[in-house]
Amino acid sequence: MKVLVSGANGFVGRSLCYYFQAQNHELLALVRAPAGFTQEIVVSDLDQLQTLHQQLSGYDSVIHLAARVHIMRDDSSDPLAAFRKVNVEGTLNLARQAHLAGVRRFVYLSSIKVNGERGQYAESDAPVPEDAYGVSKWEAEQALRALAQETRMEVVIIRPPLVYGPGVKGNFASLIRLVQKGWPLPLGAVHNKRSFIALDNLVSFIALCADREQSPAAANQTFLIADGEDVSTTELLRKVAKAYGKKLWLIPVPTCWMRLAAKLLGKGSVTDRLFDSLLVDANKARDLLGWRPVTTMDQQLREIGKSGNGCA
């Protein structure tokens, strides 16, 4: 299989490229800075791809991972416009180049944020994105579906929840650092449930969707994907501590007290991510494609620990 991966030097992209190389697939990496892949195209802006179709001739699939991600402190005067430029216009430009080259399948990594920030979601649920990032991802999905209807190119959309694995950053890395420091944490009574997706599991699912012979039923489908091990914040902290061999001191402070304190400090969004539930129904991926997770949460957490602190 001949495949192009955009965002090849990112958290998910690099692991995906290593997977394809190990499977002896012909890989073309699209990156923003030289990354050392045997075949790569360096481009600073997805709008600079007017002739990419010439290099994609004969390729089977394009996997689009590159994106402007949600930023905690966004200084843009119009955040939605900034997200749209990369996540909508850039995505559609890449997809059009793939179509011009005769690529038969375009795999797009979207986000569960298209559905919403809290609750329980399946593919049949109406999207209700709450921030500029989620809105831009939803608009990109709609643009890709319209392109698929106009052409013979198949589009596969994947909406993962939080992805964790070696090199993870953001909120997950912050939790790991808290556990490593051994401080008492007031998180011993959090009874929410959240879905996650291990990096190895996400890579295996993306690779399956990119292979038309192995996943013909994936054509023009949207998938929500997760490990299938939903855990509370308290349970997650215990799993991290076990993976790192650390003692964990959890104090059972009522979440209502912490929500109030955080709200008074202007940090309500932090407690939302810690205390709200977000559940993903991934049965469609299992039933339609026969996909199964290749690793467990405990196994992936141990891999993070072996790689260092996992908080690059």
KOLBAKE-405656 format. One record per residue (C-alpha): residue in one letter; x, y, z. Coordinates in steps of 0.5 Angstrom, whole numbers. Each point is the difference from the previous one (the first is absolute). Layout:
KOLBAKE-405656
['A', [X, Y, Z]]
...
This chain:
KOLBAKE-405656
['M', [0, 0, 0]]
['K', [2, 7, -2]]
['V', [-2, 5, 5]]
['L', [1, 7, 2]]
['V', [0, 3, 7]]
['S', [-1, 7, 2]]
['G', [2, 2, 7]]
['A', [5, -5, -1]]
['N', [5, 3, 6]]
['G', [-6, 0, 5]]
['F', [-2, -4, 6]]
['V', [-4, -4, -4]]
['G', [3, 1, -7]]
['R', [7, -3, 2]]
['S', [-2, -6, 3]]
['L', [-5, -2, -6]]
['C', [6, 1, -5]]
['Y', [4, -4, 4]]
['Y', [-5, -5, 0]]
['F', [-1, 0, -8]]
['Q', [8, 0, 0]]
['A', [0, -7, 4]]
['Q', [-6, -2, -5]]
['N', [5, 1, -6]]
['H', [-6, 5, -3]]
['E', [3, 6, -4]]
['L', [-1, 6, 4]]
['L', [0, 7, -2]]
['A', [1, 5, 6]]
['L', [-3, 7, 0]]
['V', [3, 4, 5]]
['R', [1, 8, 2]]
['A', [8, -1, 2]]
['P', [5, -6, -3]]
['A', [-2, -6, 4]]
['G', [5, -5, -2]]
['F', [-5, -5, -4]]
['T', [3, -3, -6]]
['Q', [-5, 4, -5]]
['E', [-3, 6, 3]]
['I', [-3, 7, -2]]
['V', [1, 6, 4]]
['V', [-5, 5, 0]]
['S', [-2, 6, 4]]
['D', [-7, 1, -2]]
['L', [-5, -5, -3]]
['D', [-2, 5, -5]]
['Q', [7, -1, -3]]
['L', [-2, -7, -3]]
['Q', [-3, 2, -7]]
['T', [5, -5, -3]]
['L', [0, -5, 5]]
['H', [-5, -5, -5]]
['Q', [6, -1, -4]]
['Q', [4, -3, 5]]
['L', [-6, -4, 3]]
['S', [-1, -4, -7]]
['G', [-1, -7, 2]]
['Y', [-1, 1, 7]]
['D', [-6, -4, 3]]
['S', [-1, 4, 6]]
['V', [1, 7, 4]]
['I', [-1, 0, 7]]
['H', [-1, 7, 3]]
['L', [3, 1, 7]]
['A', [2, 7, -1]]
['A', [-4, 6, 4]]
['R', [0, 6, 4]]
['V', [-2, -3, 7]]
['H', [-3, 3, 6]]
['I', [4, 5, 3]]
['M', [-1, 2, 7]]
['R', [3, 7, -1]]
['D', [-2, 2, -7]]
['D', [2, 8, -2]]
['S', [-4, 0, -6]]
['S', [-5, 5, -1]]
['D', [-4, -5, -4]]
['P', [1, -7, 3]]
['L', [-5, -3, -4]]
['A', [3, 3, -7]]
['A', [7, -2, 2]]
['F', [-3, -7, 1]]
['R', [-4, 0, -6]]
['K', [6, 2, -4]]
['V', [4, -6, 2]]
['N', [-5, -6, 2]]
['V', [-6, 2, -6]]
['E', [4, 3, -6]]
['G', [6, -3, 1]]
['T', [-3, -7, 1]]
['L', [-5, 1, -6]]
['N', [6, 2, -4]]
['L', [4, -6, 1]]
['A', [-6, -4, -1]]
['R', [-1, 3, -7]]
['Q', [8, -1, -2]]
['A', [-1, -8, 2]]
['H', [-7, 0, -4]]
['L', [4, 3, -6]]
['A', [6, -5, 1]]
['G', [-5, -6, 0]]
['V', [0, -2, 7]]
['R', [-6, -4, 2]]
['R', [0, 1, 7]]
['F', [1, 6, 5]]
['V', [0, -2, 7]]
['Y', [-1, 6, 5]]
['L', [2, 1, 7]]
['S', [-6, 4, 3]]
['S', [-2, 0, 8]]
['I', [-5, -2, 5]]
['K', [0, 8, 1]]
['V', [-5, 0, -6]]
['N', [-5, -4, 4]]
['G', [1, 4, 6]]
['E', [4, 1, 7]]
['R', [-4, -4, 4]]
['G', [-5, -6, 0]]
['Q', [-1, -7, -4]]
['Y', [1, 0, -7]]
['A', [-1, -4, -6]]
['E', [1, 1, -8]]
['S', [-8, 1, 0]]
['D', [0, 6, 5]]
['A', [0, 7, -3]]
['P', [6, 4, 0]]
['V', [0, 6, 5]]
['P', [7, 3, 0]]
['E', [1, 5, 6]]
['D', [7, 3, -2]]
['A', [3, 3, -6]]
['Y', [5, -6, -1]]
['G', [-6, -5, 0]]
['V', [-4, 4, -5]]
['S', [5, 0, -5]]
['K', [1, -7, 1]]
['W', [-7, -1, -2]]
['E', [0, 5, -5]]
['A', [6, -4, -3]]
['E', [-4, -6, 0]]
['Q', [-6, 3, -4]]
['A', [4, 2, -5]]
['L', [4, -7, -1]]
['R', [-7, -3, 0]]
['A', [-2, 5, -6]]
['L', [6, -2, -4]]
['A', [-1, -7, 1]]
['Q', [-7, 1, -3]]
['E', [3, 3, -6]]
['T', [6, -4, -1]]
['R', [2, -8, 0]]
['M', [4, 1, 6]]
['E', [-2, -3, 6]]
['V', [0, 4, 7]]
['V', [1, -3, 7]]
['I', [-1, 4, 6]]
['I', [3, -2, 7]]
['R', [-2, 4, 6]]
['P', [5, -2, 6]]
['P', [-1, 2, 7]]
['L', [7, 2, 4]]
['V', [5, -4, -3]]
['Y', [6, -3, 5]]
['G', [7, -3, -1]]
['P', [7, 1, 0]]
['G', [1, 8, -1]]
['V', [-7, 2, 2]]
['K', [0, 7, 2]]
['G', [-6, 5, 2]]
['N', [-5, -2, 6]]
['F', [2, -8, 0]]
['A', [8, 2, 1]]
['S', [-2, 5, 6]]
['L', [-4, -6, 3]]
['I', [7, -4, -1]]
['R', [4, 5, 3]]
['L', [-5, 1, 6]]
['V', [1, -7, 2]]
['Q', [8, 0, -1]]
['K', [0, 5, 5]]
['G', [-3, -4, 5]]
['W', [-4, 6, 3]]
['P', [-7, -1, 3]]
['L', [-6, 1, -5]]
['P', [-7, 2, 2]]
['L', [-2, -5, -5]]
['G', [-2, -6, 4]]
['A', [-8, 0, -1]]
['V', [-1, 2, -8]]
['H', [-5, -5, -2]]
['N', [0, 2, -8]]
['K', [1, -4, -6]]
['R', [4, 2, -6]]
['S', [2, -4, -6]]
['F', [7, 0, -2]]
['I', [4, -2, -6]]
['A', [7, -3, 0]]
['L', [5, 2, -5]]
['D', [1, -7, -2]]
['N', [-7, -1, -1]]
['L', [-1, 6, -4]]
['V', [5, -2, -5]]
['S', [-2, -7, -1]]
['F', [-7, 3, -2]]
['I', [2, 6, -4]]
['A', [5, -5, -4]]
['L', [-6, -5, -1]]
['C', [-5, 6, -3]]
['A', [6, 2, -4]]
['D', [0, -7, -3]]
['R', [-6, -1, -5]]
['E', [1, -7, -1]]
['Q', [0, -2, 7]]
['S', [-6, 5, 2]]
['P', [-4, 1, -6]]
['A', [-6, 2, 4]]
['A', [3, 6, 3]]
['A', [-1, 4, -6]]
['N', [-4, 6, 1]]
['Q', [-1, -2, 8]]
['T', [1, 4, 6]]
['F', [3, -4, 6]]
['L', [1, 2, 7]]
['I', [6, -4, 3]]
['A', [2, -2, 7]]
['D', [3, -5, 5]]
['G', [-6, -3, 3]]
['E', [3, 1, 7]]
['D', [-4, 6, 2]]
['V', [3, 3, 7]]
['S', [-1, 5, 5]]
['T', [5, 6, 1]]
['T', [2, -4, 7]]
['E', [0, -7, -3]]
['L', [5, 3, -6]]
['L', [5, 3, 6]]
['R', [0, -6, 3]]
['K', [2, -4, -7]]
['V', [5, 5, -1]]
['A', [3, 0, 7]]
['K', [0, -8, -1]]
['A', [4, 1, -7]]
['Y', [5, 4, 3]]
['G', [1, -4, 7]]
['K', [-2, 7, 4]]
['K', [-4, 0, 6]]
['L', [-6, 4, -1]]
['W', [-4, 4, 6]]
['L', [-7, 2, -2]]
['I', [-4, 4, 4]]
['P', [-8, -1, -1]]
['V', [-2, 7, 0]]
['P', [-7, 1, -3]]
['T', [0, 3, -7]]
['C', [-5, 5, 1]]
['W', [5, 3, 5]]
['M', [6, 0, -5]]
['R', [-5, 3, -6]]
['L', [-2, 6, 4]]
['A', [7, 1, 2]]
['A', [2, 0, -7]]
['K', [-5, 4, -2]]
['L', [2, 6, 5]]
['L', [7, -1, -3]]
['G', [-2, 1, -7]]
['K', [2, -8, -1]]
['G', [-7, -3, -2]]
['S', [2, -3, -6]]
['V', [6, -4, 3]]
['T', [-5, -3, 5]]
['D', [-5, -2, -6]]
['R', [5, -4, -3]]
['L', [2, -3, 6]]
['F', [-7, -2, 3]]
['D', [-5, 0, -6]]
['S', [-1, -7, -4]]
['L', [1, -1, -7]]
['L', [-2, -7, -3]]
['V', [2, -2, -7]]
['D', [-4, -6, -3]]
['A', [5, -3, -4]]
['N', [-5, -6, -2]]
['K', [0, 2, -8]]
['A', [7, -1, -1]]
['R', [0, -7, 4]]
['D', [-6, -2, -4]]
['L', [1, 3, -7]]
['L', [7, -1, -1]]
['G', [2, -6, 5]]
['W', [5, 5, 4]]
['R', [2, -2, 7]]
['P', [5, 4, 4]]
['V', [7, -2, 0]]
['T', [2, 2, 7]]
['T', [-3, 1, 7]]
['M', [0, 7, 4]]
['D', [5, -4, 5]]
['Q', [5, -2, -6]]
['Q', [0, 7, -3]]
['L', [1, 3, 6]]
['R', [6, -4, 2]]
['E', [3, 2, -7]]
['I', [-1, 7, 1]]
['G', [4, -1, 7]]
['K', [6, -4, -4]]
['S', [0, 5, -5]]
['G', [2, 5, 5]]
['N', [-5, 4, 4]]
['G', [-4, 1, -6]]
['C', [-1, 7, 0]]
['A', [4, 3, -5]]
